[in-house]
């Protein structure tokens, strides 16, 4: 009887005080701040490149256990880098991450891959998705879904990224309105990384020529599919499609 009481007491104490040992013990709402912080660390480590935060992905329907559904929270940072420098950029990002993450880059049959552990069972990865394009990702894995993702994300007032987006739209001859999407993340040293996005009709004139003055004549990347540049401390990515143009303006974190 004494042993049973002692065992019950230890179990109760462990459940209330010990850290989780598997990700199923951490819900989506508990993991969201770690994901936000990890994105901030990635942005700070990628300082000096042109990048954009992408809208948060919230995938429902995975299996936490054979008897319980869950959800996966993902966030990404898209980088535009000179073609051929993708691996070097991934290695520089890995070096800039906290040492406790044990970040590293290895060469695989699909190209260089960055892997890191942000803690609390949140994984970090990075890979080349096209020539001159790198994607950094943070993922929770399948967790108990105890909140709607929109309620988990912080909100911040607009900044110079909105001005840069308006300038790019004006150069393309598109009236500046409210951005279609705002995406944000807290920086590790304070402040906020913020991306505003606009999805508009394809420009009638050459986007590269129209945006060249804003890029100071020296874009980071200029192809038929992508135009990337820095303007007054704001990174601007312009994705060019046959029927539309997608613009993203981002203020980042200090490295």
N, C-alpha and C positions, 0 to 999 in steps of 0.2 A: 504493500500500500504506500509506504514512504517513497519507494522508488518511482511508483506511478505518479505521485504528486510532484516529485522533483522533476521528472521528465516533462510533465505537462507545463510546469513553470518555466523550464528552460525553453521549451518550444514557443511559448507565448512571448518570452523575452526576445528570442531570436527573430520571430516574425515582426516584432515592433521595432527592433533596433539594428539588426544585422543588415549589411548592404545586400542588394539582390545578387543572386548567383546565375540567373538566366534572364534573357530579355523578356520572357513572358511575365516576369514579376514587375516590369516597368511599363506603364500604360503609354499611349500616344501623347497624352497631355503632359506626362512626366518627362518624356523624351524630347518634346518640342523645344524647350529652352536649350538643350544640349545641341540639337540640330542647328538652331539659329546661331549659337556661339561658334559652332564648327564652320559655318559658312563665313562668319566674320573672320575667323583665322585664315581660311583659304583666300579670302579677298586681300587680307593684309599680306599674305605670303606671295600673292600674285601681283603685288604693287609694281608698277612700271609697264604692265601690259594693258591692252585694251580688253575689257571684259564687261559682261552684263549678267545680272542675276535673272534667272528665269522664274516663271510662276511656280509656286509650290505644287507638287503632285501628291495627291491623297488617294491611294489605291485601297479600296475595300474588297473584302471577300476572301482574303487569304485565311489559312487555318492556323490559329494559335496552338490549338490542340485538336485531336480528332473530333472533339465535341464542341469546339468554340471557334466562331469566326473572329477575325481581327482586321487590322488595317496596316498599311505601310506608308510612312511619311518620307518623301524624298525632296531634296532641294539640289539645284545645280548652279554652277557658275560657268558661263561660256566664255572662252578666251579666243581672241584673234592674235596670232603670232606670225612672224615671217615664216614662210614655208621652209622646212628643213630644220627649224629650231624647236619643234614640238617636244622632243625628248629633253633638250636642255632646259626648257621652261618647266616641264614636269619635275625635273631634278631640283631646279631652283625653288619651286614651290615646296617640295618635300623638305628641303633644308630649312625653309622658313617656318615650318610647323613646330609646335611644341615637341620637345624631345621625348616626352612621355607617350606621344602618339606612335613612336617607332615607325615613322614614315620612311618609305623607300620606293625606289623605281627599279623595276626589272624588265628586261626585254623578253617578250613572248612572241609566239607565232603571229599574233595580231598586232604587234607593235609594242611600244613601251607602255607599261601600266604602273600607276602610282597606287599604293595601298597604305592605309593608316588606320589606327584605332583611336577614335575620339573619346573613348570611355563610355560607360553606361550602355555598352552594346550598340553604340552608334558607329557605323563604318564609314570610311572615307575612301574614295577612289578617284582616279583620273586617267584619261585615255585620249588618244588622238581620234577624232571622228571624221576628219577630212584634212586635206593639205592646208596647213595654216589654221586649223581649228582644234581646240582642246576643250574637253568637258571635264570639270571637277564635280563630283557628286557626293552627297551625304545622305545616308539611308538608315532608317531605324530597324529594318527587318520587321517581321510580322509581330504586332503588339495588340493587346486588348484596346479596342477603340472606345474611349470614354468621353470624347469631345469632337465637335466639328472643327475641322482644321482652321477655318477662318477665325474662330474665336481664340486660337492659340498664338496668332502672329501679332507682334507689336505694331503700333501705328505711330508715324512720325510726320511732322509738317514737311511740305515741299521745300526743295533747295535749288541750287544752281543747275541740277540736272534738268529741271523743267525748262529753264531758260535755254539750255543747250538744245533740248529737243525742239523747242519752238523755233530756234534759229535754223535747225536742219530742215524742218518742215517748210519754213519760209523760203529757204534756198531752193527747195524742190517745187515751189509754187503751190504748196498745200496749206490751206488756212489752219492755223494752230488752234486746237481745241483742248479739251481735257484729255489726258493720256488714257489709253484703253486699260492699262495695267500699271500698278505700282507694286514693286517688290522691295523688301527691306531686310537688313540684317544688322545686328549690333556688332560694332568693331571691338576687338579685344582691348584696345587702349583707350576706349571711349569714342563717342561719336557713332555715326550710322553710315553704312553703305546702302545706297538706294538706287534703284533702276526704275525709270519710267519708260513705257513702251507705247508705240502707236502703230497701228496696222492701217495703211492707207492704199489708195489706188496706185497703180504703177505710174511713175513720173513720165510726163510727155517728153521731156528733154533728157539728155544724158545725166544720170545722177552723179556720176563720177566728176563730170565737169562742173555741175552745179555746186557740189560740196567741196571742191578743191580749195576755194578761198577759206573756208572754215578750217580745213586741215592744214592751212599754211603751205600748201603745195607739197607736203610730205606726209601722206597717209601711212599708217602702219601696214595696211593691206588694201590693195585695189585690184579686184578681179571682176569678172562679169557677174559673179554671184554675191560678192561682199565688198563693202567699202568701210574701213575702220580708221578712226583718227582720234586724236586728243585735241580738245579745244577748251582753253581756260580751265584746265584741271579736271575736265569732264571727259570720260571715255564715251565715244559714240560708235555704235555698230549699226550698219545699214545693210539689211539682207534684201537682195534684189531678186524678184521673181517675175515671171512673164505678166502676171495679172495684178500684182500688188507689191508693195514695199513695206518692210517691217523695220522700224527704227527703235533703238534702245539707247538711252543716255544714262550714264552711271557715274555717281560720285562714290569713291571707294574709301578704303582704310589706309592709314599710314603703315608702311611696312616696318 
